[in-house]
Amino acid sequence: MSRNRRRNKQKRADPVNYSESGASLVSTALGDLSYVLNSPEEDIEDNKDVLMGRSRQLSMGNALAVSAFKKFGTNVVGTGLKLKSMLDAEILGISEEQAEELEDKLEMYWEYWAETIECDFERQCNFYQLQSLAMLTKLRDGECFVALPFRRNPGEVFDLKIRILDSALCTSPFGGAKKIINGVESDSQGVPVAYHFKKSYNSSEFVRIPIFGERTGRRNILMLMEKERPGQKRGVPILSPVIEELHQITKVRRAELKNIAVSTIFTGFITSDTTQKHIETKSELSKIVQEDGREIKLGAGNIWALPPGQKMEFANPNRQCASLDGFISSVAKNIGACIGIPYEVLISSFNSSYSASRAALNEAWRTYLIHREWLISEFCQPIYAEFLDYIVAVGIIDLPGYKDNLLIRRAYQSSEWIGNSAGQIDPLKEGKASALKIQMGVSSLARESKVLTGVDYEKTFKQRKRELKMELELEEIKRKARQGKGGEAGVVVASGKEKGQ
């Protein structure tokens, strides 16, 4: 419909529709709001470097930004998402006992690799610390690139390595083909096939990394990204919509801190029509030398009579931004709404009722769980699958049918990842609620163990089994000790009776 037809339509007394509200072209309130439809390249790719650079600056110097990143790191990753192998025994054609035995074996090999720095290409972090780094990089930069090269250092067992790459180095080579956008190379149908990275910030040399191996189909590089639009090639930092608000907070706080500091420098002023000079040295501050040679120095309990024509005026150090807290709170609420974290959780202030605090934590936890599932599907599970491919290929373990059947391979790779629980405001109430759910049959011990403690129930069960066995052994030792003492006492008593007779 042409604009003229739409304007004429608006003059008629038709029912309210988009042309008379959000799509109105005559509304003065919407006159400065653009309605141009841009491609993902124009909206995102052309602004990627600016958004990423500003997001990094905020992550280093803005308290609310740092708080948001740390909240995600603490709750999404925590101490790390731990592997729980969950083999599909039916597809593999094995018994449940055989599946449990094999699961323990796979977890053992995984822990030998993941719980040491051997998994890290840079030999600094274990797998769980790399989870945290990958999560932070994705949030701050908009995406996280993870290469999976092979390299064995002296004293190591495994060749497979994890290497997290700097997102800023993913860029298009000078004079490169048009199909390379922001370092992402696509085929004729727009499907990404490779990433291009500079060797360093000051280097002009580039390295092309195919996403999949051309011969084997192996995954060479992972990209963690929350996609917003079809055709999008690079990610957007999570704080992008509120960068301006966060920067304003930084400027306001700095200005207010500077004002407070300046206000405390000056104690008082003497105004006069006569000549006087101010002496300021390291040892004699705030000393006034009068025209007649008298010195006036501020101090506890000092009272001075000023000459005629002079008066003392004190600086007012109380000029503070009374609305600063309200301004920061208002902006923090907007930021929390943008990233899915309630205001109370973002600033770690729970001054409301139990129900309100619980609701805020539950709302935040839903956001954390979403990001946790993304981290599992984009980072943890693909790396675990690659690890199984590797240990089978080099002969560390033999998994029948793994190399020949993709369905069998996925049955072996099936797993669950267990992380820290949400925490509890009132552990007694929530423990009783979990027990009631189990009693009603709407939940299980495994599920409630994961929710309340974040610990695998089977591992807890095995540990309790060992503890109960030790307790029974201890009780048996105590029982025999009591019997031994009782037997000795009986002998003594019997001897005494014989003597008495």
C-alpha positions as CSV (number, residue, x, y, z in Angstrom):
1,M,0.0,0.0,0.0
2,S,1.4,3.4,-1.0
3,R,1.9,6.1,1.6
4,N,-0.8,8.3,0.2
5,R,-3.3,5.5,0.4
6,R,-2.3,4.9,4.0
7,R,-2.7,8.6,4.9
8,N,-6.1,8.6,3.4
9,K,-7.0,5.5,5.2
10,Q,-6.0,7.1,8.5
11,K,-8.4,9.9,7.9
12,R,-11.3,7.5,7.8
13,A,-13.0,6.3,11.0
14,D,-11.6,2.8,10.6
15,P,-10.8,0.5,13.6
16,V,-7.4,1.1,15.1
17,N,-4.7,-1.0,13.4
18,Y,-0.9,-0.8,13.0
19,S,-1.1,2.1,10.5
20,E,-2.7,4.2,13.2
21,S,-0.4,3.2,16.0
22,G,3.2,1.7,15.7
23,A,3.3,2.0,11.9
24,S,1.9,5.5,11.7
25,L,3.8,7.8,9.3
26,V,2.1,11.0,10.5
27,S,2.6,10.6,14.2
28,T,4.9,13.3,15.6
29,A,5.9,11.0,18.4
30,L,7.3,8.4,16.0
31,G,8.7,10.9,13.5
32,D,12.3,10.3,14.6
33,L,12.0,6.5,14.7
34,S,13.4,4.9,11.6
35,Y,11.6,2.1,9.9
36,V,14.3,1.1,7.4
37,L,14.8,-2.6,7.0
38,N,18.5,-3.4,7.0
39,S,20.3,-6.7,6.4
40,P,22.1,-8.5,9.2
41,E,25.3,-7.4,7.7
42,E,24.3,-3.7,8.0
43,D,22.8,-4.0,11.4
44,I,25.3,-6.3,13.1
45,E,28.4,-7.1,11.1
46,D,29.2,-3.4,10.3
47,N,29.0,-2.5,14.0
48,K,30.6,-5.6,15.4
49,D,34.0,-4.1,16.2
50,V,32.5,-1.1,17.9
51,L,30.1,-3.1,20.1
52,M,32.8,-5.6,21.0
53,G,35.4,-2.9,21.9
54,R,32.9,-1.0,24.1
55,S,31.7,-4.1,25.8
56,R,35.3,-5.0,26.7
57,Q,35.8,-1.5,28.1
58,L,32.7,-1.8,30.3
59,S,33.8,-5.3,31.5
60,M,37.0,-3.7,32.8
61,G,35.7,-0.6,34.5
62,N,32.0,-0.6,35.1
63,A,30.7,-2.2,38.3
64,L,27.3,-3.2,37.0
65,A,28.8,-4.8,33.9
66,V,31.3,-6.7,36.0
67,S,28.5,-7.8,38.3
68,A,26.4,-9.1,35.4
69,F,29.3,-11.1,33.9
70,K,30.3,-12.6,37.3
71,K,26.7,-13.5,38.0
72,F,26.6,-15.5,34.8
73,G,29.9,-17.1,35.4
74,T,29.1,-18.0,39.0
75,N,25.7,-19.5,38.3
76,V,25.9,-20.9,34.8
77,V,29.3,-22.5,35.3
78,G,30.2,-22.3,38.9
79,T,32.7,-24.9,39.8
80,G,32.2,-26.6,36.4
81,L,29.7,-28.7,34.6
82,K,30.6,-32.3,35.3
83,L,30.1,-35.2,32.9
84,K,27.6,-38.1,33.6
85,S,27.8,-40.7,30.8
86,M,24.3,-41.9,29.9
87,L,24.7,-44.7,27.4
88,D,21.6,-46.0,25.5
89,A,21.8,-49.6,26.4
90,E,18.9,-50.6,24.2
91,I,20.5,-49.2,21.0
92,L,23.9,-50.6,21.9
93,G,22.4,-54.0,22.7
94,I,24.0,-54.4,26.1
95,S,22.6,-55.0,29.6
96,E,22.1,-52.2,32.1
97,E,25.0,-53.7,34.2
98,Q,27.3,-53.6,31.2
99,A,26.2,-50.0,30.5
100,E,27.0,-48.9,34.0
101,E,30.4,-50.5,33.9
102,L,31.2,-48.9,30.6
103,E,29.9,-45.5,31.8
104,D,32.3,-45.5,34.7
105,K,35.1,-46.4,32.4
106,L,34.4,-43.5,30.0
107,E,34.0,-41.1,32.8
108,M,37.4,-42.2,34.2
109,Y,39.2,-41.6,30.9
110,W,37.4,-38.2,30.6
111,E,38.5,-37.1,34.1
112,Y,42.1,-38.0,33.4
113,W,42.0,-35.5,30.6
114,A,39.5,-32.9,31.7
115,E,40.6,-32.4,35.3
116,T,44.2,-31.5,34.3
117,I,45.8,-28.7,32.3
118,E,46.6,-31.3,29.7
119,C,43.3,-30.5,27.9
120,D,44.3,-26.8,27.5
121,F,46.5,-25.8,24.5
122,E,48.1,-23.1,26.6
123,R,48.6,-25.5,29.5
124,Q,47.0,-23.1,32.1
125,C,43.4,-24.2,32.7
126,N,41.5,-27.4,33.2
127,F,38.3,-28.1,31.4
128,Y,36.1,-26.5,34.0
129,Q,38.1,-23.3,34.0
130,L,37.9,-23.2,30.3
131,Q,34.1,-23.5,30.5
132,S,34.1,-20.3,32.6
133,L,36.4,-18.5,30.1
134,A,34.3,-19.6,27.1
135,M,31.1,-18.3,28.9
136,L,32.7,-15.0,29.7
137,T,34.1,-14.6,26.2
138,K,30.7,-15.3,24.6
139,L,28.9,-12.8,26.8
140,R,31.5,-10.0,26.5
141,D,32.4,-10.4,22.8
142,G,29.2,-11.8,21.4
143,E,30.8,-15.1,20.5
144,C,33.6,-17.5,21.4
145,F,35.7,-19.4,19.0
146,V,37.1,-22.7,20.2
147,A,39.7,-24.6,18.1
148,L,40.3,-28.3,18.7
149,P,43.9,-29.0,17.5
150,F,46.2,-31.9,18.2
151,R,49.4,-31.5,20.1
152,R,51.3,-33.6,22.7
153,N,53.8,-32.0,25.1
154,P,56.4,-34.0,27.0
155,G,54.8,-36.0,29.8
156,E,51.3,-35.9,28.4
157,V,49.0,-38.8,27.5
158,F,46.5,-37.2,25.1
159,D,47.0,-35.2,21.9
160,L,43.6,-33.5,21.8
161,K,43.6,-29.9,23.0
162,I,41.2,-27.0,23.5
163,R,42.2,-23.6,22.3
164,I,40.0,-20.6,22.9
165,L,40.7,-17.9,20.3
166,D,40.5,-14.1,20.5
167,S,37.3,-13.0,18.8
168,A,39.0,-9.7,17.7
169,L,41.4,-11.6,15.6
170,C,38.6,-13.1,13.4
171,T,38.5,-10.6,10.6
172,S,38.5,-10.5,6.8
173,P,41.9,-10.6,4.9
174,F,42.8,-7.4,3.0
175,G,41.4,-7.7,-0.5
176,G,39.6,-10.9,0.4
177,A,36.6,-12.3,-1.5
178,K,33.2,-10.7,-1.0
179,K,31.9,-14.0,0.5
180,I,34.1,-13.4,3.6
181,I,32.3,-11.1,6.1
182,N,34.0,-10.2,9.4
183,G,36.3,-13.2,9.0
184,V,33.4,-15.6,8.2
185,E,33.7,-17.4,4.9
186,S,30.4,-18.7,3.4
187,D,29.6,-20.8,0.4
188,S,27.3,-19.9,-2.4
189,Q,24.2,-20.6,-0.3
190,G,25.4,-18.4,2.6
191,V,26.4,-21.4,4.9
192,P,29.6,-20.7,6.9
193,V,32.5,-23.0,5.9
194,A,35.6,-21.4,7.4
195,Y,36.9,-18.7,9.7
196,H,39.8,-16.4,9.0
197,F,42.1,-15.3,11.9
198,K,45.0,-12.9,12.0
199,K,48.0,-14.5,13.7
200,S,48.3,-11.6,16.1
201,Y,47.1,-8.0,16.5
202,N,50.0,-6.6,14.7
203,S,50.4,-9.3,12.1
204,S,49.2,-9.1,8.5
205,E,49.3,-12.9,8.1
206,F,46.0,-14.8,8.2
207,V,45.1,-18.4,9.0
208,R,42.1,-20.1,7.4
209,I,40.4,-22.7,9.7
210,P,37.7,-24.9,8.0
211,I,34.8,-25.5,10.3
212,F,34.6,-29.2,9.2
213,G,37.4,-31.4,7.8
214,E,36.9,-31.9,4.1
215,R,37.9,-35.6,4.2
216,T,36.6,-36.8,7.6
217,G,34.0,-34.2,8.5
218,R,35.7,-33.7,11.8
219,R,34.8,-30.5,13.7
220,N,37.9,-28.3,13.7
221,I,36.4,-25.3,15.4
222,L,33.4,-24.4,17.5
223,M,31.6,-21.1,17.7
224,L,29.5,-20.3,20.7
225,M,26.9,-17.6,19.8
226,E,23.4,-16.5,20.6
227,K,21.8,-16.0,17.2
228,E,19.3,-13.1,16.8
229,R,18.6,-13.1,13.1
230,P,18.7,-15.5,10.1
231,G,21.8,-15.0,8.1
232,Q,23.7,-13.6,11.1
233,K,27.4,-14.4,10.9
234,R,28.8,-12.9,14.2
235,G,27.4,-12.5,17.7
236,V,26.3,-9.5,19.6
237,P,27.7,-8.7,23.1
238,I,25.0,-9.3,25.7
239,L,25.3,-5.7,27.0
240,S,24.9,-4.1,23.6
241,P,21.4,-2.6,24.1
242,V,22.4,-0.9,27.4
243,I,26.0,0.2,26.6
244,E,24.9,3.9,26.7
245,E,23.2,3.6,30.1
246,L,26.2,1.8,31.6
247,H,28.6,4.5,30.2
248,Q,26.4,7.2,31.7
249,I,26.6,5.5,35.1
250,T,30.4,5.5,34.8
251,K,30.5,9.2,33.9
252,V,28.1,10.2,36.7
253,R,29.9,8.3,39.4
254,R,33.3,9.6,38.3
255,A,32.0,13.2,38.3
256,E,30.4,12.8,41.8
257,L,33.5,11.2,43.2
258,K,35.6,14.0,41.8
259,N,33.2,16.6,43.3
260,I,33.4,14.9,46.7
261,A,37.3,14.8,46.6
262,V,37.5,18.5,45.5
263,S,35.1,19.5,48.3
264,T,37.2,18.0,51.0
265,I,40.4,19.9,49.8
266,F,39.1,23.4,50.9
267,T,38.1,23.9,54.5
268,G,37.4,27.6,54.5
269,F,38.1,31.0,52.9
270,I,38.8,34.4,54.4
271,T,37.4,37.2,52.3
272,S,38.9,40.7,52.8
273,D,39.5,44.0,51.0
274,T,43.1,44.2,52.5
275,T,46.2,42.4,51.2
276,Q,46.9,38.9,52.5
277,K,48.7,35.9,51.1
278,H,48.2,32.2,51.5
279,I,51.1,29.9,52.4
280,E,50.8,26.2,51.5
281,T,53.6,23.8,52.2
282,K,53.8,20.1,53.0
283,S,54.0,20.8,56.7
284,E,51.8,23.9,57.0
285,L,48.5,23.6,55.1
286,S,45.6,25.9,55.6
287,K,47.8,28.7,57.1
288,I,46.7,32.3,56.5
289,V,49.4,35.1,57.0
290,Q,47.7,38.4,57.7
291,E,49.0,41.8,56.6
292,D,50.2,42.5,60.2
293,G,52.2,39.3,60.2
294,R,49.8,37.3,62.4
295,E,49.2,33.7,61.4
296,I,45.8,32.1,61.4
297,K,45.8,28.3,61.2
298,L,42.8,26.0,61.5
299,G,42.9,23.5,64.4
300,A,40.9,21.9,67.1
301,G,39.4,24.4,69.5
302,N,41.1,27.5,67.9
303,I,39.2,30.8,68.0
304,W,40.5,33.8,66.1
305,A,39.4,37.4,66.0
306,L,39.6,38.6,62.4
307,P,40.5,42.3,61.7
308,P,37.7,44.6,60.6
309,G,36.6,44.0,57.0
310,Q,37.3,40.3,57.0
311,K,35.0,37.4,57.4
312,M,35.4,33.6,57.4
313,E,33.4,31.5,54.8
314,F,33.5,27.7,55.0
315,A,33.4,25.5,51.9
316,N,30.3,23.4,51.7
317,P,31.4,19.7,51.3
318,N,27.8,18.4,51.4
319,R,27.2,18.9,47.7
320,Q,26.4,15.3,46.7
321,C,24.1,14.0,44.0
322,A,21.1,13.1,46.1
323,S,19.5,11.3,43.2
324,L,22.6,9.2,42.4
325,D,21.3,6.1,44.0
326,G,17.9,6.4,42.4
327,F,19.5,7.0,39.0
328,I,21.8,3.9,39.4
329,S,18.8,1.8,40.6
330,S,16.7,2.9,37.7
331,V,19.4,2.0,35.2
332,A,20.2,-1.2,36.9
333,K,16.6,-2.3,36.6
334,N,16.7,-1.6,32.8
335,I,20.0,-3.6,32.5
336,G,18.5,-6.5,34.5
337,A,15.4,-6.6,32.3
338,C,17.6,-6.6,29.2
339,I,19.8,-9.5,30.2
340,G,17.2,-11.5,32.1
341,I,18.5,-11.0,35.6
342,P,16.2,-9.3,38.2
343,Y,17.5,-6.1,39.8
344,E,17.8,-7.7,43.3
345,V,20.0,-10.4,41.9
346,L,22.1,-8.1,39.8
347,I,23.1,-5.9,42.7
348,S,22.9,-8.7,45.3
349,S,20.5,-6.9,47.5
350,F,17.6,-8.9,48.9
351,N,15.6,-6.5,51.1
352,S,12.1,-7.7,50.3
353,S,10.1,-10.5,51.6
354,Y,11.0,-14.2,51.3
355,S,8.5,-14.7,48.5
356,A,9.8,-11.7,46.5
357,S,13.4,-12.8,47.0
358,R,12.6,-16.3,46.0
359,A,10.7,-15.1,42.9
360,A,13.7,-13.0,41.9
361,L,16.1,-15.9,42.3
362,N,13.8,-18.3,40.4
363,E,13.5,-15.8,37.5
364,A,17.3,-15.4,37.4
365,W,17.8,-19.1,37.6
366,R,15.6,-19.7,34.5
367,T,18.0,-17.4,32.6
368,Y,21.0,-19.2,33.9
369,L,19.6,-22.6,33.0
370,I,19.0,-21.4,29.4
371,H,22.6,-20.2,29.1
372,R,23.8,-23.5,30.8
373,E,22.0,-25.6,28.2
374,W,23.6,-23.5,25.4
375,L,27.0,-24.0,26.9
376,I,26.4,-27.7,27.1
377,S,25.2,-28.0,23.5
378,E,27.8,-25.6,22.0
379,F,30.9,-26.4,24.1
380,C,30.7,-29.3,26.5
381,Q,29.0,-32.0,24.5
382,P,30.8,-31.4,21.2
383,I,34.2,-31.5,22.9
384,Y,33.2,-34.7,24.7
385,A,32.1,-36.3,21.4
386,E,35.4,-35.2,19.9
387,F,37.2,-36.8,22.9
388,L,35.5,-40.1,22.4
389,D,36.3,-40.0,18.7
390,Y,40.0,-39.5,19.6
391,I,40.3,-42.2,22.3
392,V,38.6,-44.7,20.0
393,A,40.7,-43.7,17.0
394,V,44.1,-44.1,18.8
395,G,43.0,-47.4,20.5
396,I,42.8,-46.2,24.1
397,I,39.4,-47.9,24.3
398,D,37.4,-50.3,22.1
399,L,33.7,-49.4,21.5
400,P,32.1,-52.0,19.2
401,G,30.4,-50.4,16.2
402,Y,31.6,-46.9,17.1
403,K,33.4,-46.3,13.8
404,D,30.9,-48.0,11.6
405,N,27.5,-46.7,12.6
406,L,26.6,-43.1,13.4
407,L,23.6,-44.0,15.4
408,I,25.8,-46.4,17.6
409,R,28.3,-43.6,17.9
410,R,25.7,-41.2,19.3
411,A,24.4,-43.8,21.7
412,Y,28.0,-44.0,23.1
413,Q,28.2,-40.2,23.2
414,S,24.9,-39.7,25.1
415,S,25.5,-37.9,28.3
416,E,24.3,-35.5,30.9
417,W,26.1,-32.5,32.4
418,I,25.5,-31.7,36.1
419,G,26.3,-28.2,37.5
420,N,25.9,-26.3,40.8
421,S,22.4,-26.0,42.1
422,A,20.4,-22.7,42.4
423,G,21.0,-22.4,46.2
424,Q,18.4,-22.1,48.8
425,I,17.0,-19.2,50.8
426,D,15.4,-21.6,53.4
427,P,17.0,-25.0,53.1
428,L,14.5,-26.6,55.6
429,K,11.4,-25.5,53.6
430,E,12.9,-26.5,50.3
431,G,14.1,-29.9,51.6
432,K,10.6,-30.7,52.9
433,A,9.2,-29.6,49.5
434,S,11.6,-32.0,47.7
435,A,10.7,-34.9,50.0
436,L,7.0,-34.2,49.4
437,K,7.5,-34.3,45.6
438,I,9.3,-37.6,45.9
439,Q,6.5,-39.0,48.1
440,M,3.8,-37.9,45.7
441,G,5.7,-39.5,42.8
442,V,6.0,-36.3,40.8
443,S,9.8,-36.2,41.1
444,S,12.8,-38.6,41.8
445,L,15.8,-38.7,44.1
446,A,18.1,-38.2,41.1
447,R,16.2,-35.0,40.0
448,E,15.9,-33.6,43.5
449,S,19.6,-34.3,44.2
450,K,20.5,-32.4,41.1
451,V,18.2,-29.4,42.0
452,L,19.1,-29.1,45.7
453,T,22.8,-29.9,45.6
454,G,23.9,-30.1,42.0
455,V,25.4,-33.5,42.7
456,D,24.8,-36.8,40.8
457,Y,22.6,-39.0,42.9
458,E,24.3,-42.2,41.8
459,K,27.6,-40.9,43.0
460,T,26.0,-39.9,46.3
461,F,24.4,-43.3,46.6
462,K,27.7,-45.1,46.0
463,Q,29.4,-42.9,48.6
464,R,26.6,-43.5,51.1
465,K,26.8,-47.2,50.5
466,R,30.5,-47.1,51.3
467,E,29.8,-45.0,54.4
468,L,27.1,-47.3,55.7
469,K,29.4,-50.3,55.2
470,M,32.1,-48.6,57.2
471,E,29.5,-47.7,59.9
472,L,28.4,-51.4,60.1
473,E,32.0,-52.5,60.4
474,L,32.6,-50.0,63.2
475,E,29.5,-51.1,65.0
476,E,30.7,-54.8,64.7
477,I,34.0,-53.8,66.2
478,K,32.3,-52.0,69.1
479,R,30.0,-55.0,69.7
480,K,33.0,-57.4,69.9
481,A,34.8,-55.0,72.2
482,R,31.8,-54.9,74.5
483,Q,31.5,-58.7,74.5
484,G,35.2,-59.0,75.2
485,K,34.9,-56.7,78.3
486,G,31.8,-58.5,79.4
487,G,33.5,-61.9,79.2
488,E,36.5,-60.7,81.3
489,A,34.1,-59.3,83.9
490,G,32.2,-62.6,84.0
491,V,35.4,-64.5,84.6
492,V,36.4,-62.2,87.5
493,V,32.9,-62.6,89.1
494,A,33.0,-66.3,88.7
495,S,36.5,-66.5,90.3
496,G,35.3,-64.4,93.3
497,K,32.3,-66.7,93.9
498,E,34.6,-69.7,93.9
499,K,36.9,-68.0,96.5
500,G,33.9,-67.1,98.6
501,Q,32.7,-70.7,98.7
